[in-house]
């Protein structure tokens, strides 16, 4: 659970730091509705870039930023796009929130904010003495390092050595320290081992573990969930909302499915992973190339009992499609031969590798449930190709220049030929089987409490409702913290 007990001595130092650096902390309510940000902040943002490392950009940790690199304010509704049937190959309407227009170009900066702020405004985390440690497979530690810098505290980013080079290049300019651990996307155990090593050898650190911090869950339940509902209210009309399809990395984003299921009780929540690392689907393991998802364990914050389906995606399809969606020959084929509009093709760089996996999930989900043009499926394009240009270069080096024939193959094989394989519709004991996997990571390895693991399952409604109801209390603490720092909202 989220501990909201106060350390008054450290709280006073943290508030003083924010006062000295002119740092105002936004509430969750303001991130849901950024038009309610203080007038001063909005005026200052008109001259600030989306990625600029300045504290005003804390108010841009929202889905509603204007899609511009500099000086933008806020839209009435989240950035989103709809994938047309000629591209998806299914009649169902697939609508996705777009994460590119967050600071750092990825929505994980929101998860990091959700993890960082509760300890900050209670004084458990003291930016004057603690270094914020961000264990991650990529975008989360980027978001954490960014948020830390905005709050004028030092950060340590931990991520596998085989992640994209763009991540390391960017982190070198923001994070105080970058630690590379062995392996690739699915080697999270090695990240945890490094965290234990730091705990044993240093007393100046505070670890923000996205897989276990319910601030991650709460940000997406509260902010992403409300953004989804608003988009759906605009687009749904007389259509039917079927469900949310999201790959699981830390299982933060899928908390938005919990919110949507409460709003639309007949809807479903589908969790995705790479077929090369089928932990949820087959209790399996392995390495894969879909950066940001599938890490050989079940996150502590995953509300498994509310998950209706597991969908596994072949990482080869994601890697093939980022070429189709971004190479000139792919664009030409999609517009001239397939008939996809130039407007849609121009936006396909909004899909990073895991975003493509989310799209493929939604396609398989639509085929499995035989959805029609009157059905809507929601997903999230978590980040864009901005952090994956090196992957395109690697593909060209390994496979040669992308051609018209490559485009035909990838469109037909990796997109249109998606099947309903590697999927399971979960019954009660299927869910319980997956929930039990938490024991081996969190109880045996990470020393969490068995009683709490059991409460997640047996006291299901009380446990998860208790977390979901914490937002107003955290917002009150944020307001009180800002007051202590001398900022009246």
DOLUMTOR-882524 format. One record per residue: x negated, z, y of N, C-alpha, C, O in turn. Coordinates in steps of 0.2 Angstrom, whole numbers, plus 5000, padded with zeros to 4 digits. Example, Ala and Ser with C-alpha at 12.3 -4.5 7.8 and 13.67 -1.06 7.14 Angstrom:
493450394972493850394978493450394984492950424983/493650354989493250364995493650395000493350405006/
end
This chain:
499650004994500050005000499650005006498950015006/499949995012499549995018499550065021500050095022/498950095022498850165024498850165032498450125035/499350195035499350195042499250265045499450285051/498850305041498650365044498050355049497750305048/498050405054497550395059496950435059496950485056/496450405061495750435063495650435070495450385073/495850495073495950495081495250475084495250445089/494750505081494050495084493850425085493650395090/493950395079493750325078494250275082494050225085/494850295082495350265086495250255093495250205097/494950315096494750315103494250275105494250235110/493750265100493150225101493350145101493150105105/493850135096494050065095494450045101494349985104/494850085104495250075110494850065116494950015120/494250105117493850095122493450035122493349995127/493250005116492949945115493349885117493149845121/494049895115494449835117494549835125494649785128/494649895128494649905135494049875139494149835144/493449885136492849865139492849785139492549755143/493049755133493049685132493649645134493749585132/494149685137494749655139495149615133495349565134/495249655128495549625122496249655121496249715120/496749615121497349635120497649615113497549555111/497849655109498049635102498849615102499249655104/498949555099499649535098500049575093499749595088/500649585094501049615088501249555083501249495085/501449575077501749525073502349495076502449435075/502749525080503349495083503149445088503449395088/502549455091502349405096502049345092502049285095/501749355086501549295082502049255079502049195078/502649285078503249255075503549215081503749155080/503549245087503849215093503349215099503349255103/502849165099502349175103502549155111502149175115/503149135112503349125118503449195122503449195128/503449245118503549315121502849345123502749405125/502249305122501649325124501649345131501949315135/501249395134501149405141501049345145500649305143/501349345151501249285155500449275157500249215157/500049335158499349325159499049285154498649245155/499149305147498849275142499049195142498549155141/499649175143499849105143499549065148499349015147/499449095154499049065159498349055158498048995159/498049105155497349095153497249045147496749015147/497749045143497648995137497648925139497348875136/497948905145497948835148497248815149497148745149/496748855149496048825150495648845144495048845145/495948855139495548885133495648835127496148815125/495048815123495148775117495348815111495348875111/495648775107495948805101495548845097495648895094/494848825096494348855092493948905096493448935093/494048905103493548945107493549025105494149045103/492949055105492949125102493049165108492549195111/493649175110493849215115494449255113494849235109/494549325116495049365113495749335114496249355111/495849295120496549265121496849225115497449225114/496349205111496549165105496849205100497149175095/496849265100497249305095497949285095498249295090/498149275101498849255102499049185099499649165099/498549145097498649085094498649085086498649035083/498649145084498649155077499349145074499749195072/499649085075500349075074500449005072500048955073/501048985069501148915067501348875072501448815072/501548905078501848865083501448845089501648825095/500748835088500348815093500448735094500648705090/500448715101500448645102499848615099499348635099/500048555096499448515092498948485096498948425096/498548525100498048495104497448545104497548605103/496848515105496248555104496148595110495748645109/496348585116496248625122496848635126497248585128/496948695129497448705134498148715131498648725136/498348705125498948705123499348775123498948825122/499948775123500348835123500748835116500448825111/501348845117501748855110502348815110502748795115/502548785104503148755102503748805101503548855100/504348775101504848815099504948825091505248875089/504548785088504548785080503948765077503448745081/503748785071503148775068502948705068503448665067/502348685068502048625066502248605059502048645054/502548545057502748535050502748455050502848425055/502748435044502848365042503248355036503248395031/503648295035503948285029503648225026503448175029/503548225019503248175015503848125012504248155009/503748065014504348015012504348005005503748005002/504847975002504947964995504447904993504147914987/504247854997503847804995503147834994502747804990/502947894997502347924995502347974990501947974985/502848014990502948064984503148034978502948064973/503547984978503847954971504447994969504647984964/504648044973505348074971505848074977505648064983/506448084975506948074980506948144985507148134991/506848194982506848264985506448264992505948224992/506748294997506348305003505848355003506048415002/505248335003504648385003504448395010504148355014/504548455013504348475020503748525019503848575016/503248525024502748565023502548595030502548555035/502448655031502148685037501348655037501048655032/501148645043500448615044500048675047500148695053/499448685044499048735046498448715050498048765053/498348655052497748625055497748655062497148665065/498248675065498248695072498248765074498448795079/498048805069497748875070497048875072496748825071/496848925076496148925077495748925070495948955065/495148895070494748885064495048825060494748805055/495648795062495948745058496248765051496348715047/496348825050496648845044497048905045496948955049/497648915041498048965042497849035039498149085041/497249035036496949095033496749145039496649205038/496649115045496549165051497049215052496949265054/497649195050498249235050498249295045498349355046/498049275039497949325033497349375036497449435034/496849355038496349395041496549445046496349505046/496949415051497249465056497649515053497649575055/498049495048498549545045498149605041498349655041/497549585039497149635035496749675040496649735039/496549645046496149685050496449735055496249785056/497049715057497349745063497649815061497549865065/497949825055498149895053497649945053497750005056/497049935050496549985050496249995057495950045059/496249935062495949945068496449985073496150035076/497049975072497550015077497650085075497950125078/497450105068497450175066496850205066496750265065/496250175068495650205069495250205062494750235062/495550185057495150185051494550135051494050155048/494650085054494050035056493850045063494250035067/493150055063492850065070492450015072491850005069/492649965076492149905077491549925081491049885081/491449985083490850005086490350035081489750035083/490550045075490050065070490050025063489650015060/490649995062490749965055490649885056490849855061/490349855051490349785050490949765046490949795040/491249715048491849695044491649645038491349595040/491749665032491549625027492149585024492649605023/492049515023492549465022492449435015492049375016/492549455009492449425003492949365002493549375003/492749305000493249255001492949194997492349194995/493349144996493149074993493149024999493148964997/493149045005493048995010493449015017493149045021/494048995017494348995024494549065026494549075032/494649115021494749175023494149215027494249245032/493649205024493049235027492849195034492649225039/493049135035492949105041493449135046493249145052/494149145044494549175048494349245050494449265056/494149285045493949355046493349355051493349395055/492849315050492249315055492549295062492249325067/492949245062493249225069493649285072493449305078/494049315068494449375071493949425073494049465078/493449445069493049495070492649485077492549525081/492449425078492049405084492549405090492249435095/493149395090493649395095493649475097493749485103/493649515092493649585093492949625094492949685095/492449575095491849605097491549655092491249705094/491649635086491349675080490949625076491149565075/490449655072490049615068490349605061490749645059/490149545058490549525052490049505047489449485048/490249515040489849485035490249445031490749465028/490149385030490549335026490249325019489649315018/490649335014490349325007490749275004491349275003/490449225001490749164998490349134993489749134993/490649094988490249064983489749004986489948974990/489148994983488648954985488948874985488648834988/489348864980489548794979490148774984490448714983/490348814989490948794993490648734998490048724998/491148705001490948645006490448665011490448725014/489948625012489448635017489648645024489348685028/490248615026490548635032490748705034490648735039/490948735028491048815029490448845031490448895035/489848835027489248875029489048855036488748895039/489048795038488848775044489248805050488948835055/489848815049490248845054490148925054490048955060/490148955048489949025048489349045051489249095054/488849005051488149015053488249025061487749065064/488748995064488749005071489249065073489249085079/489549095069490049145070489949215067489849265070/489849215060489749275057489049305058488549265059/488949365058488349395059487849385053487249385053/488149385047487749385041488249345036488849355035/487949295032488249255027487949265020487249255020/488249295015488049305009488349255004488949245003/487849215000488149164995488049204988487549234987/488649194985488649224978488649164973488749104975/488449174967488449124962489049094960489549124960/489049024959489648994956490048954961489848934967/490648944960491148894964491748934965491748994965/492248894966492948914968493148974964493449024967/493148974958493449024953492949084952493149124948/492449084955491949144953492049204958491649214962/492649234958492849284962492549354960492349394964/492449364953492149424951491449434954491249494955/491049384955490449384958490449414965489949444967/490949394969491049414975491249494975490949524979/491649514971491849584970491149624968491049674971/490749594964490149634962489749644968489449694969/489649594973489249594979489549654983489249684987/490249654984490549704988490349774985490249824989/490349784978490149854976489449864977489249924979/489049814977488349824979488249854986487849894988/488649814991488649834998488849914998488649945002/489449924995489649994995489150044993489150104996/488750034988488350084986487650084990487350134990/487550034994486950034998486950045005486450045009/487650035008487650035015488250075017488750075014/488250115023488750155025489050125032489450165035/488850065033489050045040489549985039489649945043/489949975033490349925031491049945030491150005029/491549895031492249905030492449845027492449785030/492649845020492849785016493549765017493949805016/493649705019494349685019494449625014494349575014/494749655008494849615002495549585002496049615001/495549515004496149485004496649484998497249474999/496349494992496649494986497049554985497449564981/496849604989497149674988497449704994497849754994/497349675000497549705006498249675008498349615008/498749725008499449705009499549675016500149655018/499049685021499149655027499149575027499549545031/498849545022498849475020499549455018499849415021/499849495013500549485011500949485017501449445018/500949535021501349555026501349495032501949485034/500749475033500749415038501149365036501549335040/501049345030501449285027502149295026502649255027/502349355023503049375023503349365029503949345030/503049395034503349405041503349345045503849315048/502749315046502649265051502749195048503149155050/502449185042502549115038503249115036503549055036/503549165033504249165031504749145036505149105035/504649175042505049165048504949085050505449055052/504349065050504248995052504548945047504848895049/504548965041504948925036505648915037505948865037/505948975038506648985039506848935045507348905045/506448945051506648905057506648835056507048795058/506148805052506048735050506648715046506948665047/506848755041507348745037508048735040508448695039/508148785045508748785049508848725053509348695054/508248695055508248635059508348575055508748525057/508148575049508148515044508648515039508848455037/508948565037509348575031509948535031510148495027/510348545037510948515037511448525031511548585030/511748475028512148485022511748485016512048485010/511048485016510648475010510548545007510848595010/510248555001510148614998509448634998508948584997/509248694999508648724999508448744991508848784989/507948714988507848724981507348784980507448824976/506748774984506248824983505648814987505548764990/505148864986504448854989503948844983503948884978/503548794985502948784980502348794983502148764988/501948844981501248864984500748884979500848924974/500148854979499648874975499448944977499448964983/499148974972498949044974498149054974497849034969/497949074979497249094980497249174980497149204975/497349204986497449274986498149294985498249354985/498649244985499349264984499649294990500149324990/499349274996499549295002500149245005500749275006/500049185005500549135007501149135003501649125006/501049144997501649144993502149204994502749204992/501949254998502349305001502949275005503449305005/502849215008503349185012503949165007504549165009/503749155001504349144996504749204995505349194994/504449264995504849324994505349325000505949344999/505149305006505549305012506149255011506749275012/505949195009506449145009506949155003507549135004/506749184998507149204992507649254994508249254992/507449304999507949345002508449315006509049335006/508249265010508649225014509149185010509749165012/508849155005509249105001509149124994508749104990/509549164991509549204985509449154979509249174974/509749094979509749044974509049004973508948964969/508649014978508048974979507549004974507649064971/507048964972506448984968505848984971505648954976/505349024968504649034970504249004965504249034959/503848954966503348924961502648934963502448924969/502248964959501548974960501148924956501248904951/500648894960500248844957499448864956499248914959/499148834952498448844951498148774948498548734946/497448774947497148714944497248724936497148774933/497348664933497448664926496748674923496748694917/496248664926495548684924495448754924494948774921/495848794927495748874927496448904927496748924931/496748894921497448914920497548984918497849004913/497449024923497449104922498249124921498349154917/498649094926499349114926499749074920500149104917/499549014919499848974914499748994907500148994903/499049004906498849014899498349074898498049074893/498349114903497849174903497149144902496749174899/497049084905496449054904495949064910496049104914/495349024909494849034914494548964915494748914912/494048954919493648894920493448884927493648924932/493148834929492948814936493348754938493548714934/493448744944493848684947493648674954493148704957/493848624957493648594963494148604969494048574974/494748634968495248644973495048704977495348754975/494748694982494448754986495048794989495448764993/495048854988495548904991496048924986496448964988/496048904980496548934975496248944968495648934967/496548984964496448994957495749024955495248994955/495749094954495149124954495049174948494749224949/495349154942495249184936495549264936495349304932/495949274941496249344940496949334944497049284948/497349384943498049394947497949444953497749504952/497949414959497849464965498349524965498949514962/498049574967498449644967499149634971499649664970/499049584977499649584981500149524979500649514982/500049494973500549444970501149484967501149524963/501749474970502349494968502549454962503049414963/502249464956502349424950503149424948503349374946/503449484949504149494946504649444950505149434948/504349424956504849374960504649304959504849264963/504149284955503949214954504349184948504349214943/504549124949505049094945504649044940504949024935/504149014942503848954939503048954940502848974946/502648934935501948914936501848844935502148814931/501548814940501348744940500648734940500348754945/500348694935499648684936499448614938499848564936/498948604942498748544945498048524943497648564943/497948454941497348434939496948424945497148384950/496348454945495948454951495648374953495548364958/495648334947495448264948495948234953495748184957/496648244952497148214956497048234963497048194968/496848294965496748314972496148284975496148254980/495648274971495048244973495148174974494848144979/495448134970495648064971496048054977495948004980/496548094978497048084983496748104990496948074995/496248144991495948154997495548084999495448075005/495348044994495047984996495547934998495547895003/496147934994496647884996496947895002497047855006/497047965004497347985011496847975017497047975022/496147965015495747965021495247905022494947895027/495147865017494747805017495147755020495747745019/494847705024495147645027495547605021496047585023/495247595016495547555010496147585008496647555006/496147655008496747685006497347685011497947675009/497147685017497647685022497947615022498547605023/497547565021497747495021498247485016498747445016/498047505010498547495004499147535005499747505003/499147595007499747635008500247595013500847595012/499947575018500447545024500647475022501247455022/500147425019500347355018500647345011501147305011/500447385006500747374999501247414997501747394994/501247484999501747534997502247535002502847545000/502147525009502647525014502747595017503247615020/502247635016502247705020502047685027501647645029/502447725032502347705039501747725041501347775039/501447685046500847705050500847775052500247805053/501347795055501447865058501247915052500847965054/501547915046501347955041500647955039500348005038/500447895038499747885035499247915040498747935038/499347905047498947935052498948005051498448035054/499348045048499448115048499148145041499148205040/498948095037498748115030498048155030497948195025/497748155036497148195036497248265038496848315038/497948285039498148355039498148395033498248455033/498048355027498048385021497348395018496948345017/497148455018496448475014496548465007497148455004/496048495003496148484996496648524993497048504988/496748584995497248634992497948614995498448624991/497948585001498548555003498848494999499448494997/498448454996498548404992498848434985499348414982/498548484983498748524977499448544978499948544973/499648574984500248604985500848544985501348554983/500648484988501048424988501148404981501748394979/500648404976500748384969501248434966501648414962/501148494967501548554965502348534966502748534962/502448514973503148504975503448444971503948444970/502948394970503248334966503348354959503948334957/502948384956503148404949503748454949504148444944/503848494953504348544954505048494954505548514951/505048444959505548404960505748364954506348354952/505248344950505348304944505648354939506148334935/505448414938505648454933506348474934506748474929/506548484940507248504941507748454943508248464945/507448394942507848324944508148334950508748314951/507848344955508048354962508248284965507948234963/508748284970508948224973508748224980508448264983/508948174984508848164991509248214995509048225001/509648254992510048314995509648374994509948434996/509048374991508748444990508048444994507748394995/507948504996507348515000506848564997507048614994/506248544997505748584994505248605000505048555003/505048665000504548685006503848705003503848724997/503348685006502648705005502248705011502548705016/501648715010501148725016500548685015500248685010/500348655021499748615021499248665024499248665031/498848705020498548765023497948745028497848785033/497548695026497048665031497048595031497348565027/496648565035496548485035495848465032495548505029/495748405033495148375030494548395034493948375033/494648425040494048445044493448475041492948465043/493648525036493148555032492948525026492548555022/493148465025492948435018492648365019492648325014/492448345025492148275026491548265021491348215019/491148325019490548315015490848295008490448265004/491448315006491648294999491848224999491748194994/492048195004492148125004491448085004491448035000/490948115007490248085007490048085000489748044997/490148144997489948154990490248104985489948084980/490848094986491248054982491047974983490947944978/490847954989490547894990489947884987489747834984/489547934987488847934984488847934976488447894973/489347964974489447974966489747914963489547884958/490347884967490747834964490747774967491047724965/490347764973490347704977490847704982491347744983/490847644986491347634992492047634989492147604984/492447664993493147664991493447594992493447564998/493847564987494047494987494847494987495147544985/495047434988495847424987496047444979496547464978/495547424975495747434968495747514966496147534962/495247544969495247624969495947654972496247694969/496147624977496747644980497347634976497847674975/497447574972497947564968497947614962498447644960/497347624959497247674954497547744956497847774952/497247764961497347834963498147844965498447894963/498447794968499147804970499547804964500047844963/499447754959499847754953499647814948500147844945/499047824947498847874942498947954945499147994941/498647964951498648034953499248054957499348114958/499648004959500248024963500848004960501248054958/500947944959501647924956501747944948502247954946/501147954945501247964938501248044936501148064931/501348084941501348154940501948174935502448144935/501748214930502248234925502448304925502148344929/502948324921503148394921502748434915503048474912/502048414915501648454910501348504913501348514920/501048554910500648614912501148654917500848674922/501748664915502248704919502548754914502648734908/502748804917503148854913503648884918503448914923/504348884916504848924919504848994917504949004911/504749044921504649104919505249144917505749154921/505249174911505749224909505449294911504949304914/505849344909505649414911504949434908504549464912/504849424902504249444898503649394900503149414899/503849334902503249294905503049324911502349324912/503449344915503249374921502849434920502349454923/503049474915502749544913502049524910501549564912/501949474906501349454904500849444909500249464909/501049404914500549384920500449454924499849464926/500949494925500849554929500349604925499949634928/500349604918499849644915499149624916498649664915/499049554917498349534919498049574924497449574925/498449594929498149634935497749694932497249714935/497949724926497549784924496849774923496449814925/496649714920495949704919495549704925494949724925/495749664930495349664936495449724940494849754943/496049754941496149804947496049874944495749914948/496249884938496149954935495449964932495150014934/495249924928494649924924494049914929493549954928/494049864933493449834936493449874943492949894946/494049874947494049884954494249964955494349984961/494449994950494650064950495250084955495350134958/495750034954496350054958496750094953496650114947/497350124956497750174952498250134948498650094950/498250164941498750134936499450144938499850104937/499550204941500250224943500550174948501150154948/500050144953500350104958500450034954500949994956/500050014949500149954946500849954942501249904942/501050014939501650024936502250024941502749994940/502150054947502650054952502849984954503349964956/502349934955502449864957502949834952503349794954/502949854946503449824941504049864940504549834940/503949924939504549964937504949994943505550004942/504650004948504950024954504949964959504849974965/505149914956505049844960505349844967504949824971/505949854967506349844974506049894979505949884985/505949964977505750014982505049994984504850004990/504549974979503849964981503849904986503549914991/504049844984503949784988504449794995504149765000/505049824994505349835000505049875005505049865011/504649925002504349975007503749935011503649955016/503449895007502949855011503249805016502949805022/503749775014504049725019504349755025504449725030/504549825025504849855030504349885035504449925040/503649875034503149915038503049875044502749905049/503249815045503049775051503249815058502849815062/503849835059504049875065503549935066503349945072/503349965061502950025062502250005064501950035069/501949945061501349925063501349895070500849905074/501949865072501949835079501949895084501649895090/502249955082502250015087501550035088501350055093/501150035082500550055082500050015087499650035090/500249945086499849895090499949915098499549915102/500649925100500849935106500449995109500250005115/500450055105500150115107499450105108499150135112/499150065103498450055104498250015111497750035114/498649965112498549925118498649975124498249965129/499150015124499250065129498550115130498350125136/498350135125497750175125497150135128496650165131/497150065127496550025129496750005137496349975140/497350025139497450015146497849955148497849925153/498149925142498549865143499249875142499449885136/499649875147500449885146500649815145500549765149/501149805140501449745138502149735141502449685141/
end
